[in-house]
Structure formats: C-alpha cells, structure tokens
Amino acid sequence: MDDPRPAHDASPAPGTALYVHLPFCVAKCHYCDFFSIALEGPDDPQVDRLVDAVLAEARRRAPADRLLAPRTVYLGGGTPSFLSADQLRRLLDGLHAQTGFRDSAVEVTAECNPESLDRDQARCLLDLGVDRLSIGFQSLREGVLTSFGRVHRVEDSFAAYEAARAAGATNVSVDLIFATPGQRPDEWEADLGRVLDLGPEHLSAYNLAFEEATPFKRWLDEGKLQPLPEEVELELFERTRELLAARGYAGYEVSNFALPDRHCAHNVNYWRNGQYLGLGPSAVSKVGWRRAGNVRAVQAYGRRAASPGGAEDWSETLEPAARLGETWWLGLRLAEGVDPEAARRRAGAAPDAGERALERARDLESGGLLIFADGRYRLTGRGLAVADAVAREFLDLARTGGGPAEALG
C-alpha cells in the first residue's frame, strides 16, 4: 500500500497491516535470533503483564475511531499459541475493540508450535477471529529437533496438524527447515513428501541459516557443526521447488509455497514494501516513510508501552534512493517480481535514482540472474538459487543512495 505522507505523520492509514509480537516460548531454539524468552507456562505473571502492555500500546497508537481497520493481522513470536485461552481472548477482544480487525481483515494468522496446539487451543483461536494457523514442524527427524532445541517430538507435529483440522481450520501452513548438518537429499524428499501428504494450504521451506548471537552460530565457529556443502544445499533447494510444483504448490516467494489463492497476504505486504504497524517488544513499524522498532525487553516494554513517548528504541527515515533499493531487494523475492516505474513511484524516488536501479537490474539480467518480461524484472532459475546475493546488490545501491536498510529483519 503506497503512503506518501511525511515521515513525522505517525498515524497509520486505514488498511495498514498489523503485527503483534508475543515473545514467550517453552524453550529458545538454538537457531533463532528473534526476540523471545523461555517461560515454564502461561501462568507466569509476565504473560498477563505483556498482554496488558500490548493493549495499552494499541490504545495509544490505533485511532480512536478504529480507522486502522487492518487488512491483515499476524500474531508472531515467540509462540502465540503459548498463551492460555483466557489470555488469547483478552488480547484479541482488546485488539478488535481498538482496530476493528474482525470486520476488516481478509487474513488473521497465528504462529503455533506443536507442543502448545491441541484441538481446544485451535478452536479458541478460530473462535476469536484467527483464520490461518502456521505450525512450526521444522523437522521430521528426532535428532534434528533435539539439535534445534525444540521441545516437541515428530509425532506431536502431526497431532497438532490433525488437531487444527479437527477444530475446523481450513487454512493451515507448515514450516520446515532444510540443509541441516548431515542431511541427505533422499531424507529431505521423504520428509517433505510426508508433510505434503497432509495437504496443507501453505508451506514455508527455509534454508538453515547460522544467525549471529545464536548457539548454532557459536557452534559453527567452534567447529562443532559442519554446514552442508554448497552443492548439496543447492540440490535440496532445487528439489524442494520441483517436488512442491509437482504437488500443485506455487513458489510465490523464494521460501514460500501455496496452493492457489492461499499465499500469506500479510507477508506479501512486507515483500511489496507496504505499510505495517507493529505492537509488542521488538516489533517494527513502517508508517509513511518512517520505520521504528520497539525495545527488545519485556519489562522495559511494559513500562513504556502506554507512555506518551511510547516503547520505541530506534527509528529511521530512509532517503528516497534507499527506499527504492529496499523495494527492489524485497520485491525480487516474489515470483511477481518488480515493476521498475511502480517501484520508483512507491519509493518517492527521483528519475535518476530509478535509472541507477535499472542499470543494476540490467547488469544482473546480462549475467543471467534476472529476466525482464511483461514490464517486470524477475529472478531466473539461477537467480533464485542466489537470491540473497542478488538482493544485496540493491541493498548496496540503497546504502550508497543514503541510509541504512537492515531494520526489516
């Protein structure tokens, strides 16, 4: 959604996507660099206080007349399904009172982990307005789950999926991670096939990344983990796309696949560099041309969420060239690609900045990484395999054009 309003205008426009960060988990995964903290259960007082703080921030930031009317809502974390039914009810009823999301949203997603999703919990989420459940299987190998620091077993993933269906869920997504140390292509194909046999409407398949400040990255640096050879990672990536396409799943983004009309509308808005309002600790918002992130601490967030100054820990307003670079960086991850002139207008960039981006795109096209057709640049098969490297070309352009571009993690 385009929004040319000046950066100092902090009022989100009607239809702005709404993200709510709920940072609690039973355990912190060894590969995860998102802000989250481990608690024994939802009866910990921090959980109720966090719900209070999120609703206080919503009251402060959403218009009093409920004009926010978000088109999409996403409950992320952390593990939103970690909350009790009463906490979820208080949270979602309160969010509806402030935003009217139940009357406006075309999609409301909640992330769920297998250990905290049974039929009653799934039914509770659906009754409260959630219509899309995203379940983190991550792996179908017990040893890999242990190495990840996951607390569920493989059988729990399948039980959670069946519980979601039994509760009436008609839009279910499954998350998987591939290219784990020692993984063989035949193992991955067998595991992917088992998940596809369930018939989820959506599947996310992520190449394992060794993020900074995670145990996995430390173990990698210490030589305790060995990454797969690049050629094996590439084989797994390509085979993933082939297997999913054969089952009718379109790869609408580099790591995301969906049956017809079942893509994640909320995340597509991110990749189109649209507007979004983030509530909760560490949540990021992009309103107008200003982007800001909340403090990454539960107690500090709780103290500041309702205050006039809010819970922001940082903010930035990118220059037009940087906005344009980000629009290309994000948009090229989508199968629909990037319309150069539409991207320039959305970023509010001058024609000369648009021409610099076009020059970069033409260079990548001549190298066989992009293709231009029907007025849009898209990644080629070769480009898909090195999508992050292609994206960096435009982030570099953004930085040279003015301003950092790392905030949308």
Buried (B, 14 or more C-beta within 10 A) or exposed (E): BBBEBEBEEBBBBBBBBBBBBBBBBBBBBBBBBBBBBEBEEBEEEBBBBBBBBBBBBBBBBBBEEBBBBBBBBBBBBBBBBBBBBEBBBBBBEBBBBBBBBBEBBEBBBBBBBBBBBBBEBBBBBBBBBBBBBBBBBBBBBEEBBEBBBBBBBBEBBBBBBBBBBEBEBEBBBBBBBBBBBEBEBEBBBEBBEEBBEBEBBBBBBBBBEBEEEBBBBBBBEEEEBEBBEEEBBBBBBBBBBEBBEEBEBBBBBBBBBBBEEBBBBBBBBBBBBBBBBBBBBBBBBBBBBBBBBBBBBBEBBBEBBBEEEBBEBEEBBBBBBBBBBBBBBBBBBBBBBBBBEBBBBBBBBEEEBBEBBBEBBEEBBEEEBBBBEEEBBBBBEEBBBEBEEBBEBBBBBBBEBBBEBEBBE
